[in-house]
């Protein structure tokens, strides 16, 4: 049995993860952790930690994992470049799967976007629209940014140089080399993402709409099972799904 620890256990995602672990026949819930708990004591004896919290807390949890030899699945979003570098260093001491979105469907969409961007590399304007619940604190979502990164790499562009995150007033004609992002926040939307390739005479849209958070929990457990055979290293959903094989 895979002994799984959960942080942020009282949150929406934490509760969904607990339900998924309890329903799995190859996993057992080792410990649930929330703010104020002794993470190192709780992680002792665990095989893997699943963390959907905030970047600063996640890095503290990963440091404990590295000390104790516990593997980790990280679904936290909002890391800056320095924090991502720190995460990569910790992966030299333990095995980590890091993915802004654990949904298998979303990661299939990322592969489709790579294909679409390569085929639609001229004459199409690219816009990414994402919508989430009113409580989400970072924007654009990590998934939207990952979609933009996949498209930019397929087109040979630097996302940092070509991304446009908002438009207001007289902006002038659209620069065809840019990738636009639009963010919607409201209600209890779990997560909607659409990448639009808008050409002259046609528009191609690649979308994913989440209707239940259980998809992220099931994807997280798939990541945890993948790590069973790994000692160190930083992995993504492409590795888990075998897309990079």
NORMO-V773356 format. One record per residue. N is the residue number from 1. PSI is psi in radians with two decimals (none if undefined). D_LAST is the distance of its C-alpha to the last C-alpha in whole Angstrom. Layout:
((N | PSI | D_LAST) (N | PSI | D_LAST))
This chain:
((1 | 2.37 | 27) (2 | 2.08 | 25) (3 | 1.94 | 27) (4 | 2.29 | 26) (5 | 2.55 | 29) (6 | 2.26 | 29) (7 | 2.81 | 31) (8 | 0.66 | 33) (9 | -0.44 | 34) (10 | -0.10 | 37) (11 | 3.04 | 35) (12 | -0.83 | 33) (13 | -0.67 | 30) (14 | -0.78 | 31) (15 | -0.68 | 33) (16 | -0.68 | 30) (17 | -0.74 | 28) (18 | -0.79 | 31) (19 | -0.73 | 31) (20 | -0.71 | 28) (21 | -0.75 | 28) (22 | -0.46 | 31) (23 | -0.23 | 30) (24 | 2.45 | 27) (25 | -0.04 | 28) (26 | 0.17 | 25) (27 | 2.65 | 26) (28 | 2.51 | 29) (29 | 1.91 | 31) (30 | -0.81 | 32) (31 | 2.60 | 33) (32 | 2.36 | 34) (33 | 2.44 | 35) (34 | 3.08 | 36) (35 | 2.29 | 38) (36 | -0.27 | 41) (37 | 2.73 | 39) (38 | 1.72 | 38) (39 | -0.78 | 35) (40 | -0.73 | 35) (41 | -0.70 | 37) (42 | -0.61 | 35) (43 | -0.32 | 32) (44 | 2.15 | 33) (45 | -0.13 | 31) (46 | 2.67 | 29) (47 | -0.71 | 25) (48 | 2.51 | 23) (49 | 2.40 | 25) (50 | 2.14 | 24) (51 | 2.04 | 26) (52 | 1.30 | 27) (53 | -2.14 | 30) (54 | 2.70 | 31) (55 | -0.82 | 29) (56 | -0.78 | 32) (57 | -0.74 | 32) (58 | -0.77 | 28) (59 | -0.62 | 28) (60 | -0.73 | 31) (61 | -0.70 | 30) (62 | -0.60 | 27) (63 | -0.71 | 29) (64 | -0.70 | 30) (65 | -0.78 | 27) (66 | -0.67 | 26) (67 | -0.66 | 30) (68 | -0.09 | 30) (69 | 0.48 | 26) (70 | 2.32 | 25) (71 | 2.92 | 22) (72 | 2.49 | 21) (73 | 2.11 | 20) (74 | 2.03 | 22) (75 | 0.11 | 22) (76 | 2.49 | 25) (77 | 2.96 | 26) (78 | 0.19 | 28) (79 | 2.43 | 27) (80 | 3.09 | 28) (81 | -0.70 | 27) (82 | -0.69 | 29) (83 | -0.65 | 27) (84 | -0.66 | 24) (85 | -0.69 | 24) (86 | -0.72 | 26) (87 | -0.74 | 23) (88 | -0.65 | 21) (89 | -0.69 | 24) (90 | -0.51 | 24) (91 | -0.19 | 20) (92 | -0.21 | 21) (93 | -0.28 | 23) (94 | 2.92 | 21) (95 | 2.28 | 18) (96 | 2.32 | 18) (97 | 2.13 | 16) (98 | 2.11 | 18) (99 | 2.24 | 18) (100 | -0.38 | 21) (101 | 2.13 | 20) (102 | -0.05 | 19) (103 | 2.26 | 19) (104 | -0.70 | 17) (105 | -0.75 | 19) (106 | -0.71 | 19) (107 | -0.47 | 15) (108 | -0.70 | 15) (109 | -0.69 | 18) (110 | -0.67 | 16) (111 | -0.69 | 14) (112 | -0.64 | 17) (113 | -0.66 | 19) (114 | -0.79 | 16) (115 | -0.78 | 17) (116 | -0.75 | 21) (117 | -0.68 | 21) (118 | -0.62 | 20) (119 | -0.56 | 23) (120 | 0.82 | 25) (121 | -0.08 | 26) (122 | 2.40 | 29) (123 | 0.15 | 32) (124 | 2.28 | 31) (125 | 2.42 | 31) (126 | 2.15 | 29) (127 | 2.44 | 30) (128 | 2.17 | 28) (129 | 2.24 | 30) (130 | 2.58 | 30) (131 | 2.36 | 32) (132 | 3.00 | 32) (133 | 2.84 | 35) (134 | -0.29 | 38) (135 | -0.14 | 37) (136 | 2.32 | 34) (137 | -0.26 | 35) (138 | 2.59 | 32) (139 | 2.49 | 32) (140 | 2.91 | 30) (141 | 2.73 | 28) (142 | -0.61 | 24) (143 | -0.74 | 22) (144 | -0.74 | 25) (145 | -0.67 | 24) (146 | -0.69 | 20) (147 | -0.77 | 21) (148 | -0.69 | 23) (149 | -0.74 | 20) (150 | -0.80 | 18) (151 | -0.78 | 21) (152 | -0.78 | 22) (153 | -0.69 | 19) (154 | -0.52 | 19) (155 | -0.02 | 22) (156 | 0.52 | 22) (157 | 2.80 | 25) (158 | 2.01 | 25) (159 | -0.64 | 26) (160 | -0.55 | 28) (161 | -0.47 | 30) (162 | -0.11 | 30) (163 | 2.44 | 30) (164 | 2.08 | 33) (165 | -0.02 | 34) (166 | 2.63 | 37) (167 | 2.41 | 40) (168 | 2.47 | 44) (169 | -2.70 | 47) (170 | 1.74 | 47) (171 | -0.18 | 44) (172 | 3.09 | 44) (173 | 2.64 | 42) (174 | 2.30 | 38) (175 | 2.06 | 36) (176 | -0.25 | 34) (177 | -0.06 | 31) (178 | 2.80 | 31) (179 | 2.06 | 29) (180 | 2.59 | 31) (181 | 2.41 | 31) (182 | 2.42 | 33) (183 | 2.34 | 34) (184 | 2.36 | 36) (185 | 2.22 | 37) (186 | 2.62 | 39) (187 | -2.41 | 40) (188 | 0.52 | 37) (189 | 2.15 | 34) (190 | -0.77 | 31) (191 | 1.98 | 29) (192 | 2.35 | 29) (193 | 2.30 | 27) (194 | 2.27 | 27) (195 | 2.13 | 26) (196 | 2.23 | 29) (197 | 1.76 | 28) (198 | 1.93 | 32) (199 | -2.98 | 33) (200 | 1.96 | 37) (201 | -0.15 | 38) (202 | 2.78 | 34) (203 | 2.22 | 32) (204 | 2.26 | 29) (205 | 2.28 | 28) (206 | 2.07 | 24) (207 | 2.67 | 25) (208 | 2.31 | 24) (209 | 2.11 | 27) (210 | 2.30 | 27) (211 | -0.11 | 30) (212 | 2.31 | 30) (213 | -0.18 | 28) (214 | -0.42 | 27) (215 | -0.61 | 24) (216 | -0.64 | 23) (217 | -0.79 | 24) (218 | -0.68 | 22) (219 | -0.64 | 19) (220 | -0.72 | 20) (221 | -0.60 | 20) (222 | -0.68 | 17) (223 | -0.74 | 16) (224 | -0.72 | 18) (225 | -0.67 | 17) (226 | -0.68 | 14) (227 | -0.23 | 16) (228 | -0.53 | 18) (229 | 0.21 | 15) (230 | 2.58 | 15) (231 | -0.82 | 18) (232 | 2.95 | 18) (233 | 2.72 | 16) (234 | 2.13 | 15) (235 | 2.79 | 12) (236 | -3.11 | 12) (237 | -0.48 | 12) (238 | -0.69 | 9) (239 | -0.78 | 7) (240 | -0.71 | 10) (241 | -0.06 | 9) (242 | 0.28 | 5) (243 | -0.39 | 6) (244 | 0.06 | 4) (245 | none | 0))
